[in-house]
C-alpha cells in the first residue's frame, strides 16, 4: 500500500514484524493508530524508526477520550483468546 497515508490498527495482535512491514510498505504513512496493540515493543530501533517516519502516532497505551467503554476490555481479550 505505497500510497497509504492514514492507518488504524487498534485492538489487534500486531507484532513488531508486522509494524516493520507496514513501515516498509507504506512510505507516505503520516498517521498510525496502534491503540491496544499490546504485542508491540516500541523501544530500540523500531521505536526510533516510527518516531522518524510517522507524524501522528497513537501508541498502544494511549486512552481514547471519546470512547464510552474505556473500562471494558472485552473486545481486546476476546481477540486474544480467539486465536489460541
MOPAC internal coordinates of N, CA, C and O (Angstrom, degrees):
PM7 1SCF
backbone

  N    0.0000 0     0.00 0     0.00 0    0    0    0
  C    1.4516 1     0.00 0     0.00 0    1    0    0
  C    1.5276 1   109.22 1     0.00 0    2    1    0
  O    1.2310 1   119.99 1  -114.50 1    3    2    1
  N    1.2974 1   117.63 1    65.50 1    3    2    1
  C    1.4644 1   121.10 1  -172.83 1    5    3    2
  C    1.5281 1   114.92 1   -65.68 1    6    5    3
  O    1.2310 1   119.28 1   162.64 1    7    6    5
  N    1.3258 1   118.98 1   -17.36 1    7    6    5
  C    1.4686 1   120.21 1  -179.24 1    9    7    6
  C    1.5315 1   112.75 1  -102.58 1   10    9    7
  O    1.2310 1   120.16 1  -177.69 1   11   10    9
  N    1.3230 1   117.30 1     2.31 1   11   10    9
  C    1.4619 1   121.76 1  -178.60 1   13   11   10
  C    1.5249 1   110.65 1   -65.51 1   14   13   11
  O    1.2310 1   120.93 1   -46.48 1   15   14   13
  N    1.3286 1   115.83 1   133.52 1   15   14   13
  C    1.4686 1   120.72 1  -179.17 1   17   15   14
  C    1.5242 1   113.28 1  -114.85 1   18   17   15
  O    1.2310 1   119.64 1   154.21 1   19   18   17
  N    1.3314 1   118.29 1   -25.79 1   19   18   17
  C    1.4602 1   122.13 1  -177.01 1   21   19   18
  C    1.5258 1   108.77 1  -136.44 1   22   21   19
  O    1.2310 1   120.89 1   -45.93 1   23   22   21
  N    1.3413 1   115.90 1   134.07 1   23   22   21
  C    1.4573 1   120.47 1  -177.90 1   25   23   22
  C    1.5263 1   109.99 1  -145.75 1   26   25   23
  O    1.2310 1   120.85 1   -46.41 1   27   26   25
  N    1.3274 1   115.99 1   133.59 1   27   26   25
  C    1.4553 1   122.27 1   174.91 1   29   27   26
  C    1.5189 1   108.73 1  -115.37 1   30   29   27
  O    1.2310 1   120.70 1   -59.26 1   31   30   29
  N    1.3214 1   116.26 1   120.74 1   31   30   29
  C    1.4639 1   122.24 1  -179.65 1   33   31   30
  C    1.5237 1   109.77 1  -117.73 1   34   33   31
  O    1.2310 1   119.90 1  -153.15 1   35   34   33
  N    1.2795 1   117.80 1    26.85 1   35   34   33
  C    1.4556 1   122.33 1  -171.52 1   37   35   34
  C    1.5245 1   112.96 1   -62.78 1   38   37   35
  O    1.2310 1   121.33 1   -42.67 1   39   38   37
  N    1.3433 1   115.07 1   137.33 1   39   38   37
  C    1.4587 1   122.07 1   172.87 1   41   39   38
  C    1.5090 1   115.63 1    70.06 1   42   41   39
  O    1.2310 1   119.13 1  -140.60 1   43   42   41
  N    1.3303 1   119.26 1    39.40 1   43   42   41
  C    1.4598 1   119.14 1   177.57 1   45   43   42
  C    1.5245 1   110.91 1  -131.68 1   46   45   43
  O    1.2310 1   120.16 1     5.51 1   47   46   45
  N    1.2994 1   117.31 1  -174.49 1   47   46   45
  C    1.4579 1   122.82 1  -174.22 1   49   47   46
  C    1.5301 1   112.97 1   -97.67 1   50   49   47
  O    1.2310 1   120.09 1  -151.51 1   51   50   49
  N    1.3028 1   117.43 1    28.49 1   51   50   49
  C    1.4627 1   122.91 1  -179.92 1   53   51   50
  C    1.5219 1   110.54 1   -56.17 1   54   53   51
  O    1.2310 1   120.73 1   -43.79 1   55   54   53
  N    1.3363 1   116.21 1   136.21 1   55   54   53
  C    1.4649 1   122.25 1   177.68 1   57   55   54
  C    1.5188 1   109.72 1  -113.36 1   58   57   55
  O    1.2310 1   120.76 1    -2.10 1   59   58   57
  N    1.3263 1   116.15 1   177.90 1   59   58   57
  C    1.4612 1   120.80 1   178.36 1   61   59   58
  C    1.5272 1   111.87 1   -60.56 1   62   61   59
  O    1.2310 1   120.39 1   144.01 1   63   62   61
  N    1.3221 1   116.86 1   -35.99 1   63   62   61
  C    1.4737 1   120.39 1   178.88 1   65   63   62
  C    1.5244 1   109.46 1   -61.84 1   66   65   63
  O    1.2310 1   120.21 1   135.25 1   67   66   65
  N    1.3168 1   117.20 1   -44.75 1   67   66   65
  C    1.4617 1   120.99 1   179.04 1   69   67   66
  C    1.5139 1   112.32 1   -66.12 1   70   69   67
  O    1.2310 1   120.30 1   137.69 1   71   70   69
  N    1.3350 1   117.03 1   -42.31 1   71   70   69
  C    1.4671 1   119.91 1   178.92 1   73   71   70
  C    1.5190 1   110.88 1   -64.31 1   74   73   71
  O    1.2310 1   120.24 1   140.52 1   75   74   73
  N    1.3163 1   117.14 1   -39.48 1   75   74   73
  C    1.4597 1   121.07 1   177.29 1   77   75   74
  C    1.5291 1   110.42 1   -61.86 1   78   77   75
  O    1.2310 1   120.20 1   138.56 1   79   78   77
  N    1.3280 1   117.22 1   -41.44 1   79   78   77
  C    1.4703 1   121.32 1   177.95 1   81   79   78
  C    1.5309 1   110.92 1   -64.34 1   82   81   79
  O    1.2310 1   120.41 1   141.17 1   83   82   81
  N    1.3304 1   116.82 1   -38.83 1   83   82   81
  C    1.4730 1   120.28 1   177.88 1   85   83   82
  C    1.5233 1   109.80 1   -63.45 1   86   85   83
  O    1.2310 1   120.32 1   133.50 1   87   86   85
  N    1.3243 1   117.00 1   -46.50 1   87   86   85
  C    1.4614 1   120.08 1  -179.88 1   89   87   86
  C    1.5242 1   111.74 1   -63.89 1   90   89   87
  O    1.2310 1   120.21 1   144.39 1   91   90   89
  N    1.3425 1   117.20 1   -35.61 1   91   90   89
  C    1.4740 1   120.93 1   176.65 1   93   91   90
  C    1.5262 1   111.26 1   -67.94 1   94   93   91
  O    1.2310 1   120.37 1   136.69 1   95   94   93
  N    1.3285 1   116.89 1   -43.31 1   95   94   93
  C    1.4591 1   121.47 1  -172.70 1   97   95   94
  C    1.5113 1   115.68 1   -86.31 1   98   97   95
  O    1.2310 1   120.60 1   170.52 1   99   98   97
  N    1.3273 1   116.46 1    -9.48 1   99   98   97
  C    1.4697 1   120.78 1  -176.47 1  101   99   98
  C    1.5240 1   110.12 1  -128.31 1  102  101   99
  O    1.2310 1   119.81 1  -109.13 1  103  102  101
  N    1.3258 1   117.97 1    70.87 1  103  102  101
  C    1.4702 1   120.70 1  -175.11 1  105  103  102
  C    1.5295 1   114.07 1   -65.31 1  106  105  103
  O    1.2310 1   119.47 1   160.42 1  107  106  105
  N    1.3274 1   118.61 1   -19.58 1  107  106  105
  C    1.4661 1   121.42 1  -179.22 1  109  107  106
  C    1.5280 1   112.47 1   -96.21 1  110  109  107
  O    1.2310 1   120.08 1  -176.31 1  111  110  109
  N    1.3340 1   117.45 1     3.69 1  111  110  109
  C    1.4529 1   121.26 1  -176.96 1  113  111  110
  C    1.5226 1   111.16 1   -58.93 1  114  113  111
  O    1.2310 1   120.92 1   -55.50 1  115  114  113
  N    1.3382 1   115.85 1   124.50 1  115  114  113
  C    1.4613 1   122.24 1  -178.30 1  117  115  114
  C    1.5163 1   112.30 1  -106.98 1  118  117  115
  O    1.2310 1   120.36 1   144.99 1  119  118  117
  N    1.3361 1   116.92 1   -35.01 1  119  118  117
  C    1.4634 1   119.71 1  -179.14 1  121  119  118
  C    1.5250 1   109.42 1  -132.46 1  122  121  119
  O    1.2310 1   122.03 1   -38.74 1  123  122  121
  N    1.3334 1   113.72 1   141.26 1  123  122  121
  C    1.4570 1   120.58 1  -177.39 1  125  123  122
  C    1.5158 1   108.38 1  -144.29 1  126  125  123
  O    1.2310 1   121.01 1   -55.06 1  127  126  125
  N    1.3306 1   115.68 1   124.94 1  127  126  125
  C    1.4576 1   121.12 1   176.89 1  129  127  126
  C    1.5186 1   108.86 1  -104.42 1  130  129  127
  O    1.2310 1   121.03 1   -59.89 1  131  130  129
  N    1.3410 1   115.64 1   120.11 1  131  130  129
  C    1.4617 1   122.00 1  -179.70 1  133  131  130
  C    1.5219 1   111.38 1  -118.16 1  134  133  131
  O    1.2310 1   120.59 1  -160.14 1  135  134  133
  N    1.3261 1   116.48 1    19.86 1  135  134  133
  C    1.4637 1   120.94 1  -177.92 1  137  135  134
  C    1.5306 1   110.12 1   -54.41 1  138  137  135
  O    1.2310 1   120.87 1   -48.97 1  139  138  137
  N    1.3387 1   115.93 1   131.03 1  139  138  137
  C    1.4604 1   124.47 1   178.72 1  141  139  138
  C    1.5306 1   114.07 1    66.98 1  142  141  139
  O    1.2310 1   119.67 1  -158.48 1  143  142  141
  N    1.3161 1   118.24 1    21.52 1  143  142  141
  C    1.4738 1   122.39 1   172.88 1  145  143  142
  C    1.5321 1   106.62 1   -96.37 1  146  145  143
  O    1.2310 1   120.64 1  -100.43 1  147  146  145
  N    1.3217 1   116.39 1    79.57 1  147  146  145
  C    1.4494 1   121.99 1  -169.19 1  149  147  146
  C    1.5295 1   114.54 1   -82.75 1  150  149  147
  O    1.2310 1   119.63 1  -176.36 1  151  150  149
  N    1.3166 1   118.32 1     3.64 1  151  150  149
  C    1.4628 1   121.11 1   178.30 1  153  151  150
  C    1.5254 1   112.21 1   -96.28 1  154  153  151
  O    1.2310 1   120.37 1  -167.04 1  155  154  153
  N    1.3146 1   116.90 1    12.96 1  155  154  153
  C    1.4628 1   121.86 1  -179.80 1  157  155  154
  C    1.5235 1   110.41 1   -99.89 1  158  157  155
  O    1.2310 1   121.22 1   -37.62 1  159  158  157
  N    1.3226 1   115.27 1   142.38 1  159  158  157
  C    1.4530 1   121.94 1   170.51 1  161  159  158
  C    1.5224 1   106.13 1  -116.27 1  162  161  159
  O    1.2310 1   120.77 1   -78.34 1  163  162  161
  N    1.3192 1   116.12 1   101.66 1  163  162  161
  C    1.4584 1   120.92 1  -172.40 1  165  163  162
  C    1.5235 1   112.86 1   -94.75 1  166  165  163
  O    1.2310 1   120.72 1  -156.40 1  167  166  165
  N    1.3181 1   116.22 1    23.60 1  167  166  165
  C    1.4529 1   120.03 1   174.43 1  169  167  166
  C    1.5267 1   108.53 1   -90.84 1  170  169  167
  O    1.2310 1   120.40 1    -6.97 1  171  170  169
  N    1.2908 1   116.84 1   173.03 1  171  170  169
  C    1.4634 1   121.24 1   174.90 1  173  171  170
  C    1.5184 1   114.01 1    69.99 1  174  173  171
  O    1.2310 1   121.37 1    31.81 1  175  174  173
  N    1.3407 1   114.99 1  -148.19 1  175  174  173
  C    1.4629 1   121.61 1  -174.60 1  177  175  174
  C    1.5252 1   113.04 1   -62.10 1  178  177  175
  O    1.2310 1   120.05 1   139.47 1  179  178  177
  N    1.3329 1   117.52 1   -40.53 1  179  178  177
  C    1.4605 1   120.20 1  -179.69 1  181  179  178
  C    1.5280 1   110.35 1   -64.01 1  182  181  179
  O    1.2310 1   120.28 1   138.95 1  183  182  181
  N    1.3111 1   117.06 1   -41.05 1  183  182  181
  C    1.4600 1   120.95 1   177.53 1  185  183  182
  C    1.5133 1   112.05 1   -61.92 1  186  185  183
  O    1.2310 1   120.49 1   138.04 1  187  186  185
  N    1.3174 1   116.67 1   -41.96 1  187  186  185
  C    1.4703 1   120.99 1   176.27 1  189  187  186
  C    1.5250 1   110.51 1   -62.21 1  190  189  187
  O    1.2310 1   121.35 1   136.50 1  191  190  189
  N    1.3190 1   115.02 1   -43.50 1  191  190  189
  C    1.4628 1   119.97 1  -176.95 1  193  191  190
  C    1.5250 1   111.74 1   -63.13 1  194  193  191
  O    1.2310 1   119.74 1   132.68 1  195  194  193
  N    1.3301 1   118.10 1   -47.32 1  195  194  193
  C    1.4632 1   118.54 1  -178.17 1  197  195  194
  C    1.5181 1   110.74 1   -67.52 1  198  197  195
  O    1.2310 1   119.63 1   145.91 1  199  198  197
  N    1.3291 1   118.30 1   -34.09 1  199  198  197
  C    1.4725 1   119.86 1   177.66 1  201  199  198
  C    1.5209 1   111.14 1   -65.60 1  202  201  199
  O    1.2310 1   120.28 1   144.62 1  203  202  201
  N    1.3261 1   117.07 1   -35.38 1  203  202  201
  C    1.4621 1   121.32 1   178.61 1  205  203  202
  C    1.5198 1   112.47 1   -74.33 1  206  205  203
  O    1.2310 1   120.10 1   143.65 1  207  206  205
  N    1.3246 1   117.41 1   -36.35 1  207  206  205
  C    1.4678 1   121.73 1  -170.90 1  209  207  206
  C    1.5271 1   114.02 1   -92.20 1  210  209  207
  O    1.2310 1   119.05 1   146.97 1  211  210  209
  N    1.3182 1   119.43 1   -33.03 1  211  210  209
  C    1.4580 1   122.72 1  -171.90 1  213  211  210
  C    1.5269 1   110.49 1  -106.78 1  214  213  211
  O    1.2310 1   120.51 1   -55.33 1  215  214  213
  N    1.3321 1   116.64 1   124.67 1  215  214  213
  C    1.4688 1   120.88 1   179.29 1  217  215  214
  C    1.5198 1   112.17 1   -76.27 1  218  217  215
  O    1.2310 1   120.16 1   135.73 1  219  218  217
  N    1.3243 1   117.30 1   -44.27 1  219  218  217
  C    1.4576 1   122.68 1  -174.88 1  221  219  218
  C    1.5227 1   108.75 1  -119.03 1  222  221  219
  O    1.2310 1   120.58 1   -78.49 1  223  222  221
  N    1.3258 1   116.50 1   101.51 1  223  222  221
  C    1.4555 1   121.44 1  -175.07 1  225  223  222
  C    1.5204 1   110.14 1  -120.27 1  226  225  223
  O    1.2310 1   120.86 1   -49.33 1  227  226  225
  N    1.3260 1   115.97 1   130.67 1  227  226  225
  C    1.4608 1   121.88 1   173.95 1  229  227  226
  C    1.5206 1   106.27 1  -108.45 1  230  229  227
  O    1.2310 1   120.86 1   -61.27 1  231  230  229
  N    1.3229 1   115.97 1   118.73 1  231  230  229
  C    1.4587 1   122.76 1  -174.90 1  233  231  230
  C    1.5310 1   112.38 1   -80.49 1  234  233  231
  O    1.2310 1   120.21 1   -16.45 1  235  234  233
  N    1.3429 1   117.20 1   163.55 1  235  234  233
  C    1.4712 1   120.43 1  -178.25 1  237  235  234
  C    1.5243 1   114.34 1   -55.96 1  238  237  235
  O    1.2310 1   119.82 1   147.49 1  239  238  237
  N    1.3052 1   117.95 1   -32.51 1  239  238  237
  C    1.4611 1   120.82 1  -175.90 1  241  239  238
  C    1.5177 1   113.73 1   -95.19 1  242  241  239
  O    1.2310 1   119.55 1   178.89 1  243  242  241
  N    1.3230 1   118.47 1    -1.11 1  243  242  241
  C    1.4612 1   120.99 1   178.15 1  245  243  242
  C    1.5197 1   109.96 1   -65.52 1  246  245  243
  O    1.2310 1   120.84 1   -39.50 1  247  246  245
  N    1.3196 1   115.99 1   140.50 1  247  246  245
  C    1.4663 1   121.90 1  -178.49 1  249  247  246
  C    1.5193 1   109.25 1   -93.74 1  250  249  247
  O    1.2310 1   120.87 1   -42.62 1  251  250  249
  N    1.3219 1   115.95 1   137.38 1  251  250  249
  C    1.4629 1   122.20 1   176.35 1  253  251  250
  C    1.5231 1   108.09 1   -88.17 1  254  253  251
  O    1.2310 1   120.64 1   -73.56 1  255  254  253
  N    1.3207 1   116.37 1   106.44 1  255  254  253
  C    1.4657 1   121.35 1  -177.86 1  257  255  254
  C    1.5264 1   112.06 1   -65.20 1  258  257  255
  O    1.2310 1   119.66 1   158.24 1  259  258  257
  N    1.3331 1   118.25 1   -21.76 1  259  258  257
  C    1.4609 1   122.09 1  -177.54 1  261  259  258
  C    1.5254 1   112.94 1   -91.29 1  262  261  259
  O    1.2310 1   120.35 1   175.76 1  263  262  261
  N    1.3259 1   116.94 1    -4.24 1  263  262  261
  C    1.4643 1   120.63 1  -176.98 1  265  263  262
  C    1.5189 1   109.60 1   -85.32 1  266  265  263
  O    1.2310 1   120.54 1   -49.06 1  267  266  265
  N    1.3251 1   116.57 1   130.94 1  267  266  265
  C    1.4557 1   120.00 1  -178.36 1  269  267  266
  C    1.5226 1   112.86 1   -89.89 1  270  269  267
  O    1.2310 1   119.84 1  -179.54 1  271  270  269
  N    1.3461 1   117.91 1     0.46 1  271  270  269
  C    1.4652 1   119.85 1  -179.63 1  273  271  270
  C    1.5231 1   111.58 1  -124.83 1  274  273  271
  O    1.2310 1   120.04 1  -137.29 1  275  274  273
  N    1.3187 1   117.53 1    42.71 1  275  274  273
  C    1.4550 1   121.24 1  -178.55 1  277  275  274
  C    1.5243 1   112.48 1   -58.26 1  278  277  275
  O    1.2310 1   120.03 1   149.33 1  279  278  277
  N    1.3192 1   117.54 1   -30.67 1  279  278  277
  C    1.4482 1   120.36 1  -179.15 1  281  279  278
  C    1.5209 1   112.56 1   -85.74 1  282  281  279
  O    1.2310 1   120.21 1   178.22 1  283  282  281
  N    1.3205 1   117.21 1    -1.78 1  283  282  281
  C    1.4543 1   121.15 1  -176.63 1  285  283  282
  C    1.5242 1   109.33 1  -108.32 1  286  285  283
  O    1.2310 1   120.65 1   -77.92 1  287  286  285
  N    1.3351 1   116.36 1   102.08 1  287  286  285
  C    1.4569 1   120.98 1  -179.50 1  289  287  286
  C    1.5204 1   111.84 1   -97.77 1  290  289  287
  O    1.2310 1   119.75 1  -162.08 1  291  290  289
  N    1.3300 1   118.08 1    17.92 1  291  290  289
  C    1.4640 1   121.32 1  -177.25 1  293  291  290
  C    1.5181 1   112.42 1   -56.41 1  294  293  291
  O    1.2310 1   120.16 1   138.91 1  295  294  293
  N    1.3461 1   117.29 1   -41.09 1  295  294  293
  C    1.4639 1   119.75 1  -179.00 1  297  295  294
  C    1.5220 1   110.72 1   -59.63 1  298  297  295
  O    1.2310 1   120.52 1   132.80 1  299  298  297
  N    1.3198 1   116.61 1   -47.20 1  299  298  297
  C    1.4627 1   120.16 1  -179.07 1  301  299  298
  C    1.5259 1   111.01 1   -64.25 1  302  301  299
  O    1.2310 1   119.78 1   130.44 1  303  302  301
  N    1.3299 1   118.02 1   -49.56 1  303  302  301
  C    1.4492 1   120.89 1  -177.44 1  305  303  302
  C    1.5239 1   111.48 1   -64.86 1  306  305  303
  O    1.2310 1   120.20 1   141.67 1  307  306  305
  N    1.3268 1   117.23 1   -38.33 1  307  306  305
  C    1.4603 1   120.15 1   177.21 1  309  307  306
  C    1.5227 1   111.01 1   -61.24 1  310  309  307
  O    1.2310 1   120.14 1   139.56 1  311  310  309
  N    1.3331 1   117.34 1   -40.44 1  311  310  309
  C    1.4629 1   120.24 1  -179.68 1  313  311  310
  C    1.5250 1   110.89 1   -67.98 1  314  313  311
  O    1.2310 1   119.73 1   147.69 1  315  314  313
  N    1.3328 1   118.12 1   -32.31 1  315  314  313
  C    1.4525 1   120.79 1   177.46 1  317  315  314
  C    1.5231 1   111.67 1   -64.93 1  318  317  315
  O    1.2310 1   120.68 1   132.11 1  319  318  317
  N    1.3089 1   116.31 1   -47.89 1  319  318  317
  C    1.4590 1   120.49 1  -174.01 1  321  319  318
  C    1.5223 1   112.48 1   -80.68 1  322  321  319
  O    1.2310 1   119.81 1   165.47 1  323  322  321
  N    1.2962 1   117.96 1   -14.53 1  323  322  321
  C    1.4566 1   121.68 1   178.68 1  325  323  322
  C    1.5230 1   111.36 1   -64.31 1  326  325  323
  O    1.2310 1   119.76 1   150.55 1  327  326  325
  N    1.3345 1   118.07 1   -29.45 1  327  326  325
  C    1.4612 1   122.02 1  -174.26 1  329  327  326
  C    1.5180 1   113.63 1   -99.33 1  330  329  327
  O    1.2310 1   119.65 1  -176.67 1  331  330  329
  N    1.3232 1   118.28 1     3.33 1  331  330  329
  C    1.4706 1   119.44 1  -179.22 1  333  331  330
  C    1.5158 1   111.02 1   -80.72 1  334  333  331
  O    1.2310 1   120.10 1   180.00 1  335  334  333

